[in-house]
Amino acid sequence: MGINMYKYAKIFLVVLAAWTTSASIAQNINYQQQYLRGKELFNDGKYALARETFKPIIPKNSANPFSEYATFYGALAAYYDGHPAAAREMLLQSRERFPTWSKHDEVQYWLAKIYFESEDTYLALNALKSVKDKEVKEDADKMTYHFLHTNHDVFEIKAFYEDYPENTVLGRVLAEKISAQPLKEQDKDLLNELIRKFDLDADKLKIAAVEETVYKETYRIAVLLPFMVEELNANDRRRPNQFVLDFYQGLRMAIDSLSEKEGISLEMYAYDTKRDSITTSRILGKPELKTMDLIIGPLYPQPAELVSQFALDNKINMVNPLSNSVEFTGNNPYVFLFNPSVATIGEVSAEFAYDSFGEGPGLVLIGETRNNRVMGEAFADTYNEKGGELLMVRQIDKDNSREILDILLAEGAMIKDISNDEEEENELAIARDSLSFIFVASDNSLIFSKVISAVETRGDNVQIIGSSAWLEIPVVKYEVFERLKTHFYAPSYITYNSPAYRSFRSRYVKKHRTPPTEYAAKGFELGVFFGNNLDKFGKYPQTAWNKEGRQSGILTEGYLFTQSQDNQLVPFLEFGDDGLEVIIRKRTIKDQN
C-alpha cells in the first residue's frame, strides 16, 4: 500500500557505506563505528537497541557527519519499535534542523504516514504538498489513495478537496466516492468537474448515463417472478407463493385494461425465477430478453443482482415491485423501486416531524433489522440537518424491549393497561411534557407495544410516529392508537374507499371470483403506471420524470421519481374528526449546486 519499510533505508545505507570508507572520513572513526553499529541493529530488526545506538550521534557538530542520518533512522527505529509519537517528534526535529537536506522528501513521506495512521489527515496532506522527488511522490500517492479510501466517507473527502483542490489523488478518490453513491445522492456537477479537471476515465468510474428515450408501437415487458410453477397444486386452497400469483393477476388485468380501453400496445412475457440465481441466469441467457423494454422483478436479492447487471449492460429499465430496500438500486440508473425506500421513509418522516412538532426534543427508537437501521439513521440525520434536537437515538433488541420502559419511565414504575383508561401512579425517567415526539423504525409488536404502553402511562402530550403496519397487528386496540393520536407512515397506502378501487375490485371479482388482495392491487397499480409511462414517455420515461413531477395513482396517492430511483411520495395517516385522514408528504430535493 505504499512504501516498502526498508526501501529508502537500504538506499541510504549503501550510499553511506561507500562514503564512510573514504580516507576523508577515516578520522571520524568513533562516529563511524557508532553509526555502523546502529545500522546493523536496524537491519536486524532490533529497533530498541538501534534507537539507543543512534542517540549519541544525533547532536549536530562539525566533527559529526552522521547527524541527519542518525536522526532520520532513529525516527524510523522508534516507529518500528511501536512509538509513532516519538518518531513523529524526531522527524519534525529533522525537518526543522536540516531544511535543505537532500532527503527532505523522505522525511515528509514518513511524517505523512504517521499522520495518516493517527487520522490527522489534514496534517498528512499538508506534509506531502512539498514532495518533489518522482519516486517518493509515486509512493506517497499510493499511500494517500489507500488511507483516503479506507478511512473517510465522501463528505470528508469533499472537505479535504476544498482545501487541496489541486491534489490529484484527492480528486480521483472524491470522484470514485461520488460515483459509488446512489444516483439521487450524487453531486453530478462536481463529478463532471473532477472528470474534466483530472482527466479521469468515466468508464472506470462506472458512470452510466441513460440514453435518449425511444418510442415504439409496441412495448415488451418481461415479468421475472418466483411463480414456482412446478410446485403448484390445484387442490391447495392457499399456496405459499400466493402473493406472487395475486400480484401477477393484478398486473395482467392492468395490461389488458390499457390495451382494451386506452389502445396502448403492450406485450407481457412471464418467466419463473424459482427464487434461484441459476434459473435466473438461464432466463437472462434467452435471446428475447435483450429485446425487452421493461423488466418487472425479481423479488429476491441474489436473482435481482444478476438482473440489475443485465439491465445495466443492455440498457433496459428494471423495477422491483415490492421491496423498499436501498440495496436493490445502488447506482444503476436503470433500476427502480416502485415503493419509497426505507431511507426515503426516514427522511420524509423527519421532515414531517420537524414541520408538525417543531424542533424537538425527539426520541428515535430503531428495531434490529438492517432496514430498520437505515430508516432510523436517515430520520436522525435529516432531523439534525434541519436543526432539530434529538434526545436519544437508540437501537432496541426485540428480546430486550423492556429497555423502552426504562427509557421513558423510571425503574419499577407501574405500567398503564393499554386496553383501558385506568390511571396508575407512575414515575418518569424523562420529565413530563419535555419530550416532543417518538419516532419508531420497527414493525415488531414487542417494540411498538412497549412504546404505546409507556406513552399511555406517561399521560403527557408526546407524539408517536410509527408504521401503518401496526394497525394490522392485533396487539394494541385501534381505540388506543386513536386516543394517543398516533401518526403512521404508510408508504404502500391504498385508498380502498375510492371509486377507482371499487371499480377495480368489481372487475377483479368478476374475473377471478374472489376479492383482490393487497398484492393484486399493487400489481394492477404498477401495470397501469408503467404502461402509461411507456406510452407517454417512451422506453426511458426517467428522461421526463424530473420535469413531470408528481403523477397521480389509480389506487394510491401517486408517484414522484424526481432525481430518484424510488418513489418520493410518502403518505401519512393521522386521526381527525372522521377517523384516519391521509396527509401526503414528499421528500425535499436537495440542491446539489
RAMO-V841645 format. One record per pair of residues at least 6 apart in sequence whose ideal C-beta (glycine too) atoms are under 7 Angstrom apart, sorted by the first residue. I is the first residue (numbers start at 0). J is the second residue. D is the distance in Angstrom with one decimal. If there is no record, write none. Layout:
i->I j->J d->D
i->I j->J d->D
//
This chain:
i->0 j->141 d->6.5
i->0 j->142 d->6.5
i->0 j->145 d->4.3
i->1 j->138 d->5.3
i->1 j->141 d->5.0
i->1 j->142 d->3.5
i->1 j->145 d->6.6
i->2 j->108 d->6.8
i->2 j->138 d->4.5
i->2 j->142 d->7.0
i->7 j->105 d->5.1
i->8 j->41 d->6.9
i->8 j->72 d->6.8
i->8 j->75 d->6.5
i->11 j->68 d->6.4
i->12 j->38 d->5.5
i->15 j->68 d->6.4
i->18 j->24 d->6.7
i->19 j->31 d->5.1
i->24 j->31 d->6.4
i->24 j->64 d->6.6
i->27 j->62 d->6.3
i->27 j->64 d->6.5
i->30 j->56 d->5.5
i->30 j->63 d->5.3
i->30 j->64 d->7.0
i->30 j->65 d->5.3
i->33 j->52 d->6.5
i->33 j->55 d->6.0
i->33 j->56 d->5.1
i->34 j->56 d->5.9
i->34 j->65 d->4.6
i->34 j->69 d->6.5
i->36 j->52 d->5.3
i->37 j->49 d->5.2
i->37 j->52 d->3.8
i->37 j->53 d->4.5
i->37 j->69 d->6.9
i->37 j->72 d->6.7
i->40 j->48 d->4.7
i->40 j->49 d->4.0
i->40 j->52 d->5.8
i->41 j->49 d->4.2
i->41 j->72 d->5.9
i->41 j->76 d->5.8
i->46 j->76 d->4.4
i->46 j->79 d->4.6
i->46 j->80 d->3.9
i->47 j->80 d->5.2
i->49 j->76 d->4.2
i->50 j->73 d->5.6
i->50 j->76 d->4.5
i->50 j->77 d->5.7
i->50 j->80 d->6.4
i->53 j->69 d->4.4
i->53 j->72 d->5.9
i->53 j->73 d->3.9
i->53 j->76 d->6.7
i->54 j->73 d->6.7
i->56 j->63 d->5.9
i->56 j->65 d->4.8
i->56 j->66 d->6.7
i->56 j->69 d->4.5
i->57 j->66 d->6.1
i->57 j->69 d->4.8
i->57 j->70 d->5.2
i->57 j->73 d->6.1
i->58 j->66 d->6.7
i->59 j->66 d->4.2
i->59 j->96 d->6.6
i->67 j->97 d->5.0
i->67 j->100 d->5.2
i->70 j->89 d->6.0
i->70 j->92 d->6.4
i->70 j->93 d->4.5
i->71 j->93 d->5.7
i->71 j->102 d->6.8
i->71 j->106 d->6.5
i->73 j->89 d->5.7
i->74 j->86 d->4.6
i->74 j->89 d->3.7
i->74 j->90 d->4.8
i->74 j->93 d->6.7
i->74 j->109 d->6.9
i->75 j->86 d->7.0
i->75 j->109 d->6.9
i->77 j->85 d->4.3
i->77 j->86 d->4.1
i->77 j->89 d->6.3
i->78 j->86 d->3.8
i->78 j->113 d->6.9
i->83 j->113 d->5.1
i->83 j->116 d->6.7
i->83 j->117 d->6.9
i->86 j->113 d->6.2
i->87 j->110 d->6.7
i->87 j->113 d->4.9
i->90 j->106 d->5.5
i->90 j->109 d->5.7
i->90 j->110 d->4.9
i->93 j->106 d->5.2
i->94 j->106 d->5.4
i->104 j->130 d->4.8
i->104 j->131 d->6.3
i->104 j->132 d->4.3
i->104 j->135 d->4.4
i->105 j->135 d->6.2
i->107 j->126 d->4.9
i->107 j->127 d->6.3
i->107 j->129 d->6.1
i->107 j->130 d->5.5
i->108 j->130 d->6.7
i->108 j->135 d->5.5
i->108 j->138 d->6.8
i->108 j->139 d->5.5
i->110 j->126 d->4.6
i->111 j->123 d->4.3
i->111 j->126 d->4.2
i->111 j->127 d->4.9
i->111 j->139 d->6.6
i->112 j->142 d->6.3
i->114 j->122 d->4.4
i->114 j->123 d->3.7
i->114 j->126 d->6.3
i->115 j->123 d->4.5
i->115 j->142 d->6.8
i->115 j->146 d->4.2
i->118 j->150 d->6.1
i->120 j->151 d->6.9
i->120 j->159 d->6.4
i->124 j->159 d->6.4
i->124 j->163 d->5.5
i->124 j->166 d->6.7
i->127 j->139 d->5.1
i->127 j->143 d->6.7
i->130 j->136 d->5.0
i->130 j->139 d->5.5
i->140 j->168 d->5.1
i->143 j->168 d->4.6
i->144 j->168 d->5.3
i->144 j->172 d->6.3
i->147 j->156 d->6.1
i->147 j->168 d->7.0
i->147 j->169 d->6.9
i->147 j->172 d->4.5
i->148 j->172 d->5.8
i->153 j->176 d->3.9
i->153 j->177 d->6.0
i->153 j->180 d->6.4
i->156 j->169 d->6.8
i->156 j->172 d->5.6
i->156 j->173 d->4.7
i->156 j->176 d->5.5
i->157 j->173 d->6.1
i->159 j->169 d->5.7
i->160 j->169 d->4.9
i->160 j->170 d->6.6
i->160 j->173 d->5.2
i->163 j->169 d->5.6
i->167 j->197 d->5.6
i->170 j->193 d->5.1
i->170 j->196 d->6.4
i->170 j->197 d->4.4
i->171 j->197 d->6.2
i->171 j->199 d->6.3
i->173 j->193 d->6.1
i->174 j->190 d->6.0
i->174 j->193 d->4.2
i->174 j->194 d->6.5
i->174 j->199 d->5.5
i->174 j->204 d->5.9
i->175 j->204 d->6.4
i->177 j->185 d->5.5
i->177 j->186 d->5.9
i->177 j->189 d->6.7
i->177 j->190 d->4.8
i->178 j->190 d->6.4
i->178 j->204 d->4.4
i->178 j->205 d->6.2
i->178 j->206 d->5.5
i->178 j->330 d->6.7
i->179 j->330 d->6.5
i->180 j->330 d->6.4
i->181 j->325 d->6.6
i->181 j->328 d->6.1
i->181 j->329 d->6.7
i->181 j->330 d->5.9
i->181 j->564 d->6.9
i->182 j->330 d->5.5
i->182 j->332 d->5.7
i->182 j->564 d->5.8
i->183 j->562 d->5.3
i->183 j->563 d->4.4
i->183 j->564 d->6.4
i->186 j->591 d->4.7
i->187 j->591 d->6.8
i->188 j->591 d->6.4
i->188 j->592 d->6.1
i->193 j->199 d->6.4
i->194 j->201 d->5.7
i->207 j->311 d->6.0
i->207 j->331 d->6.7
i->207 j->332 d->5.3
i->209 j->332 d->5.0
i->209 j->539 d->5.4
i->209 j->541 d->6.0
i->209 j->542 d->6.2
i->210 j->314 d->6.1
i->210 j->539 d->6.6
i->211 j->542 d->6.9
i->212 j->536 d->6.1
i->212 j->537 d->3.5
i->212 j->538 d->5.7
i->212 j->539 d->4.2
i->212 j->542 d->4.8
i->213 j->537 d->5.4
i->213 j->538 d->4.4
i->214 j->537 d->4.4
i->215 j->292 d->6.9
i->215 j->538 d->6.8
i->216 j->264 d->6.1
i->217 j->264 d->4.1
i->217 j->266 d->5.9
i->218 j->265 d->5.4
i->218 j->292 d->4.5
i->218 j->293 d->6.9
i->218 j->533 d->4.5
i->219 j->266 d->5.0
i->219 j->268 d->6.9
i->219 j->290 d->6.0
i->219 j->291 d->4.9
i->219 j->292 d->5.3
i->220 j->265 d->6.1
i->220 j->266 d->6.8
i->220 j->267 d->4.7
i->220 j->291 d->6.8
i->220 j->292 d->6.8
i->220 j->293 d->4.8
i->220 j->295 d->6.5
i->221 j->268 d->5.3
i->221 j->270 d->6.4
i->221 j->288 d->6.2
i->221 j->291 d->4.4
i->221 j->294 d->4.8
i->222 j->247 d->6.7
i->222 j->250 d->6.9
i->222 j->267 d->6.1
i->222 j->268 d->6.9
i->222 j->269 d->4.7
i->222 j->270 d->6.8
i->222 j->295 d->4.8
i->222 j->296 d->6.1
i->223 j->270 d->5.0
i->223 j->272 d->5.1
i->223 j->279 d->6.9
i->223 j->282 d->6.5
i->223 j->294 d->6.2
i->223 j->296 d->4.0
i->223 j->297 d->4.8
i->223 j->306 d->6.3
i->224 j->243 d->5.2
i->224 j->247 d->6.5
i->224 j->272 d->6.4
i->224 j->296 d->4.7
i->224 j->297 d->6.7
i->224 j->298 d->6.5
i->225 j->240 d->6.1
i->225 j->243 d->5.9
i->225 j->272 d->5.3
i->225 j->273 d->5.8
i->225 j->274 d->4.4
i->225 j->298 d->6.4
i->226 j->243 d->6.0
i->226 j->271 d->4.3
i->227 j->240 d->5.1
i->227 j->271 d->7.0
i->227 j->273 d->6.1
i->228 j->271 d->5.2
i->231 j->238 d->6.4
i->238 j->244 d->6.9
i->242 j->518 d->4.4
i->245 j->516 d->4.6
i->245 j->518 d->4.2
i->245 j->519 d->4.3
i->246 j->320 d->6.6
i->246 j->518 d->4.4
i->246 j->519 d->6.6
i->246 j->521 d->6.1
i->246 j->522 d->4.0
i->247 j->269 d->6.9
i->247 j->522 d->6.2
i->248 j->511 d->6.3
i->248 j->519 d->5.6
i->248 j->522 d->6.7
i->249 j->515 d->6.5
i->249 j->518 d->7.0
i->249 j->519 d->3.7
i->249 j->520 d->6.1
i->249 j->521 d->6.6
i->249 j->522 d->2.9
i->249 j->523 d->3.8
i->250 j->522 d->3.8
i->250 j->523 d->6.8
i->250 j->525 d->6.4
i->250 j->526 d->4.4
i->252 j->506 d->6.9
i->252 j->507 d->6.5
i->252 j->523 d->5.6
i->253 j->522 d->7.0
i->253 j->523 d->4.7
i->253 j->526 d->2.7
i->253 j->527 d->4.7
i->253 j->530 d->6.4
i->254 j->265 d->5.1
i->254 j->267 d->5.2
i->254 j->526 d->5.3
i->254 j->530 d->6.3
i->257 j->263 d->4.3
i->257 j->265 d->6.2
i->257 j->527 d->6.7
i->257 j->530 d->4.4
i->258 j->264 d->6.7
i->258 j->265 d->6.2
i->263 j->530 d->5.7
i->263 j->534 d->4.6
i->265 j->530 d->5.5
i->270 j->282 d->4.7
i->272 j->278 d->5.7
i->272 j->279 d->4.7
i->272 j->282 d->6.7
i->272 j->296 d->7.0
i->272 j->297 d->4.9
i->272 j->302 d->5.1
i->274 j->299 d->5.4
i->275 j->302 d->7.0
i->276 j->301 d->4.6
i->276 j->302 d->5.5
i->276 j->305 d->6.1
i->279 j->297 d->6.3
i->279 j->302 d->3.9
i->279 j->305 d->5.3
i->279 j->306 d->6.6
i->280 j->305 d->5.8
i->282 j->288 d->6.8
i->283 j->305 d->6.4
i->283 j->306 d->6.8
i->283 j->309 d->4.9
i->289 j->313 d->5.2
i->291 j->315 d->5.6
i->292 j->315 d->6.9
i->292 j->533 d->6.5
i->292 j->538 d->4.9
i->293 j->316 d->5.2
i->293 j->529 d->6.1
i->293 j->533 d->6.7
i->294 j->306 d->6.2
i->294 j->310 d->6.2
i->294 j->315 d->5.9
i->294 j->317 d->4.3
i->295 j->318 d->5.8
i->295 j->320 d->6.0
i->296 j->319 d->7.0
i->296 j->320 d->6.8
i->297 j->303 d->5.0
i->297 j->306 d->5.8
i->298 j->319 d->7.0
i->298 j->321 d->6.0
i->298 j->322 d->7.0
i->300 j->326 d->6.8
i->303 j->319 d->6.5
i->303 j->327 d->5.8
i->306 j->317 d->5.9
i->307 j->317 d->6.4
i->307 j->331 d->5.5
i->307 j->334 d->5.3
i->310 j->316 d->6.9
i->310 j->317 d->4.1
i->310 j->331 d->6.8
i->310 j->333 d->4.5
i->310 j->334 d->6.1
i->311 j->331 d->5.0
i->311 j->333 d->5.8
i->314 j->333 d->6.4
i->315 j->333 d->6.3
i->316 j->333 d->5.2
i->316 j->335 d->6.9
i->316 j->539 d->6.7
i->317 j->333 d->5.9
i->317 j->334 d->5.0
i->318 j->335 d->4.6
i->318 j->337 d->5.5
i->318 j->529 d->6.8
i->319 j->327 d->5.0
i->319 j->336 d->5.4
i->319 j->337 d->6.8
i->320 j->337 d->5.1
i->320 j->521 d->6.5
i->320 j->525 d->5.2
i->322 j->336 d->6.1
i->322 j->338 d->7.0
i->323 j->336 d->6.4
i->323 j->338 d->4.7
i->323 j->339 d->6.3
i->323 j->340 d->5.3
i->323 j->341 d->5.2
i->323 j->490 d->6.6
i->324 j->340 d->7.0
i->324 j->341 d->6.7
i->324 j->370 d->6.0
i->325 j->340 d->4.8
i->325 j->341 d->6.7
i->325 j->342 d->5.2
i->325 j->373 d->6.3
i->327 j->334 d->6.5
i->327 j->336 d->6.0
i->328 j->334 d->4.9
i->328 j->335 d->6.9
i->328 j->336 d->6.1
i->328 j->564 d->4.3
i->328 j->565 d->6.6
i->334 j->564 d->6.3
i->335 j->564 d->5.1
i->335 j->565 d->6.8
i->336 j->564 d->6.5
i->336 j->565 d->3.9
i->336 j->566 d->7.0
i->337 j->525 d->5.4
i->337 j->566 d->6.5
i->338 j->490 d->5.6
i->338 j->491 d->6.1
i->338 j->565 d->6.8
i->338 j->566 d->5.9
i->339 j->490 d->4.5
i->339 j->565 d->5.7
i->339 j->566 d->4.8
i->339 j->567 d->6.8
i->339 j->569 d->5.1
i->340 j->565 d->4.2
i->341 j->370 d->4.5
i->341 j->373 d->4.9
i->341 j->374 d->4.2
i->342 j->373 d->5.5
i->342 j->374 d->6.9
i->342 j->377 d->4.4
i->343 j->565 d->5.6
i->343 j->567 d->6.1
i->343 j->569 d->6.7
i->343 j->586 d->5.5
i->344 j->374 d->5.6
i->344 j->488 d->5.6
i->344 j->490 d->5.6
i->344 j->569 d->5.7
i->345 j->374 d->4.1
i->345 j->375 d->6.5
i->345 j->377 d->3.0
i->345 j->378 d->4.0
i->345 j->381 d->6.9
i->345 j->440 d->6.8
i->346 j->377 d->5.1
i->346 j->381 d->4.6
i->346 j->586 d->5.5
i->347 j->569 d->4.3
i->347 j->584 d->5.0
i->347 j->585 d->6.9
i->347 j->586 d->5.1
i->348 j->378 d->5.4
i->348 j->438 d->6.3
i->348 j->464 d->6.0
i->348 j->488 d->5.3
i->349 j->378 d->4.6
i->349 j->381 d->3.7
i->349 j->382 d->4.1
i->350 j->381 d->6.5
i->350 j->584 d->6.7
i->350 j->587 d->6.1
i->351 j->571 d->5.9
i->351 j->584 d->5.2
i->352 j->361 d->6.4
i->352 j->382 d->6.5
i->352 j->436 d->5.6
i->352 j->438 d->6.4
i->352 j->464 d->6.1
i->353 j->382 d->6.1
i->353 j->385 d->4.8
i->353 j->387 d->5.2
i->356 j->435 d->4.8
i->356 j->436 d->4.9
i->356 j->462 d->5.6
i->357 j->435 d->6.3
i->358 j->386 d->6.3
i->358 j->387 d->4.7
i->358 j->388 d->5.8
i->359 j->387 d->4.7
i->359 j->388 d->3.9
i->359 j->389 d->6.2
i->359 j->435 d->5.0
i->360 j->388 d->4.5
i->360 j->389 d->6.5
i->360 j->390 d->4.2
i->360 j->434 d->6.2
i->360 j->435 d->6.0
i->361 j->382 d->6.7
i->361 j->387 d->6.7
i->361 j->389 d->5.2
i->361 j->390 d->6.6
i->361 j->435 d->5.5
i->361 j->436 d->4.8
i->361 j->438 d->6.4
i->362 j->390 d->5.4
i->362 j->391 d->5.3
i->362 j->434 d->6.1
i->362 j->437 d->4.7
i->363 j->375 d->5.5
i->363 j->378 d->5.9
i->363 j->379 d->5.3
i->363 j->389 d->6.1
i->363 j->392 d->4.4
i->363 j->438 d->5.0
i->364 j->393 d->5.8
i->364 j->395 d->5.4
i->364 j->403 d->6.6
i->364 j->437 d->6.5
i->364 j->439 d->5.0
i->364 j->446 d->6.9
i->364 j->450 d->6.7
i->365 j->371 d->5.3
i->365 j->372 d->5.8
i->365 j->375 d->3.4
i->365 j->393 d->6.9
i->365 j->394 d->4.5
i->365 j->395 d->6.6
i->365 j->440 d->4.8
i->365 j->441 d->6.9
i->366 j->395 d->6.5
i->366 j->440 d->6.0
i->366 j->441 d->2.9
i->366 j->443 d->5.4
i->366 j->446 d->5.8
i->367 j->394 d->6.8
i->367 j->396 d->5.6
i->367 j->397 d->6.1
i->371 j->440 d->4.8
i->371 j->441 d->5.2
i->372 j->394 d->6.9
i->374 j->440 d->4.2
i->375 j->392 d->6.9
i->375 j->440 d->3.8
i->378 j->438 d->5.5
i->378 j->440 d->6.7
i->379 j->389 d->6.0
i->379 j->392 d->4.9
i->382 j->389 d->6.2
i->383 j->389 d->6.6
i->390 j->434 d->6.6
i->393 j->406 d->6.8
i->395 j->402 d->6.0
i->395 j->403 d->6.2
i->395 j->446 d->5.5
i->397 j->443 d->5.1
i->397 j->445 d->4.8
i->397 j->446 d->6.2
i->400 j->445 d->4.5
i->400 j->446 d->5.2
i->400 j->449 d->4.9
i->403 j->446 d->6.9
i->403 j->449 d->4.1
i->403 j->450 d->5.8
i->403 j->453 d->6.0
i->404 j->414 d->6.7
i->404 j->449 d->6.0
i->404 j->453 d->5.4
i->405 j->428 d->6.7
i->406 j->428 d->6.2
i->407 j->428 d->6.2
i->407 j->429 d->6.1
i->407 j->453 d->3.9
i->407 j->457 d->6.4
i->408 j->425 d->6.2
i->408 j->426 d->6.5
i->408 j->427 d->6.0
i->408 j->428 d->5.6
i->408 j->453 d->5.7
i->408 j->456 d->6.0
i->409 j->426 d->3.5
i->409 j->427 d->6.1
i->409 j->428 d->5.0
i->412 j->425 d->4.4
i->412 j->426 d->4.8
i->412 j->456 d->6.7
i->413 j->423 d->4.2
i->413 j->424 d->6.0
i->413 j->425 d->5.5
i->414 j->452 d->5.3
i->414 j->456 d->5.4
i->415 j->421 d->6.8
i->415 j->423 d->5.1
i->415 j->452 d->6.7
i->415 j->455 d->4.4
i->415 j->456 d->4.2
i->417 j->451 d->5.3
i->417 j->452 d->5.1
i->417 j->455 d->5.2
i->417 j->475 d->5.8
i->417 j->479 d->5.1
i->418 j->476 d->5.7
i->423 j->456 d->6.7
i->425 j->456 d->5.0
i->427 j->457 d->6.1
i->431 j->457 d->6.4
i->431 j->459 d->4.4
i->432 j->459 d->4.8
i->432 j->460 d->6.0
i->434 j->461 d->4.8
i->435 j->461 d->7.0
i->435 j->462 d->6.7
i->436 j->461 d->6.4
i->436 j->462 d->4.1
i->436 j->464 d->6.2
i->437 j->450 d->6.1
i->437 j->461 d->6.1
i->437 j->463 d->5.3
i->438 j->464 d->4.7
i->439 j->446 d->6.8
i->439 j->447 d->5.6
i->439 j->450 d->5.6
i->439 j->463 d->7.0
i->439 j->464 d->7.0
i->439 j->465 d->4.4
i->441 j->447 d->6.4
i->442 j->466 d->5.1
i->442 j->468 d->4.5
i->444 j->472 d->5.1
i->444 j->474 d->4.4
i->447 j->465 d->5.6
i->447 j->469 d->5.4
i->448 j->474 d->4.9
i->448 j->475 d->5.7
i->450 j->463 d->6.4
i->451 j->475 d->5.2
i->451 j->479 d->6.2
i->451 j->483 d->6.9
i->454 j->461 d->5.7
i->454 j->463 d->6.0
i->454 j->483 d->6.0
i->455 j->479 d->7.0
i->455 j->483 d->7.0
i->462 j->486 d->6.5
i->463 j->483 d->6.1
i->463 j->485 d->4.7
i->463 j->486 d->6.7
i->464 j->486 d->4.7
i->464 j->488 d->6.8
i->465 j->485 d->6.4
i->465 j->487 d->6.0
i->466 j->487 d->6.4
i->466 j->488 d->6.3
i->467 j->487 d->4.1
i->467 j->488 d->6.7
i->467 j->489 d->3.7
i->467 j->492 d->6.6
i->467 j->572 d->5.8
i->469 j->475 d->6.9
i->469 j->487 d->6.9
i->470 j->487 d->6.9
i->481 j->574 d->5.1
i->484 j->573 d->6.9
i->484 j->574 d->5.2
i->486 j->571 d->6.0
i->486 j->573 d->4.8
i->487 j->571 d->6.6
i->487 j->572 d->4.3
i->488 j->569 d->5.9
i->488 j->571 d->5.8
i->489 j->570 d->4.8
i->489 j->571 d->6.6
i->489 j->572 d->5.1
i->490 j->569 d->5.4
i->492 j->555 d->6.5
i->492 j->556 d->6.5
i->492 j->570 d->4.3
i->492 j->581 d->6.7
i->493 j->500 d->6.8
i->493 j->517 d->6.8
i->493 j->520 d->5.4
i->493 j->554 d->5.1
i->493 j->555 d->5.8
i->494 j->500 d->6.2
i->494 j->554 d->6.6
i->499 j->553 d->5.2
i->499 j->554 d->6.1
i->500 j->554 d->5.2
i->503 j->515 d->6.9
i->503 j->520 d->6.9
i->503 j->523 d->5.9
i->503 j->554 d->6.4
i->504 j->514 d->6.5
i->504 j->515 d->5.8
i->507 j->515 d->4.2
i->507 j->519 d->6.3
i->508 j->514 d->5.9
i->520 j->554 d->5.3
i->523 j->554 d->6.8
i->524 j->552 d->6.1
i->524 j->553 d->5.8
i->524 j->554 d->5.0
i->524 j->555 d->5.8
i->527 j->553 d->5.1
i->528 j->558 d->6.2
i->532 j->540 d->4.0
i->533 j->540 d->6.6
i->536 j->542 d->6.9
i->536 j->543 d->4.4
i->541 j->560 d->6.7
i->544 j->560 d->4.4
i->544 j->561 d->6.2
i->545 j->561 d->5.2
i->545 j->562 d->6.2
i->548 j->559 d->6.7
i->548 j->561 d->6.3
i->549 j->557 d->5.4
i->549 j->559 d->4.7
i->549 j->568 d->6.7
i->550 j->557 d->5.8
i->550 j->558 d->5.0
i->551 j->557 d->4.9
i->552 j->558 d->6.3
i->556 j->568 d->6.2
i->556 j->570 d->5.0
i->556 j->581 d->6.6
i->556 j->583 d->5.3
i->557 j->568 d->5.5
i->558 j->566 d->5.1
i->558 j->568 d->6.2
i->559 j->566 d->6.4
i->559 j->567 d->4.2
i->559 j->568 d->4.8
i->559 j->585 d->5.4
i->560 j->566 d->6.7
i->560 j->567 d->6.9
i->561 j->567 d->6.5
i->561 j->588 d->5.9
i->562 j->588 d->5.5
i->567 j->585 d->5.2
i->567 j->586 d->4.2
i->568 j->583 d->6.2
i->568 j->585 d->5.2
i->569 j->584 d->5.3
i->570 j->581 d->5.3
i->570 j->583 d->5.6
i->571 j->582 d->4.5
i->571 j->584 d->6.0
i->572 j->579 d->4.8
i->572 j->581 d->6.2
i->573 j->580 d->6.0
i->573 j->582 d->6.3
//
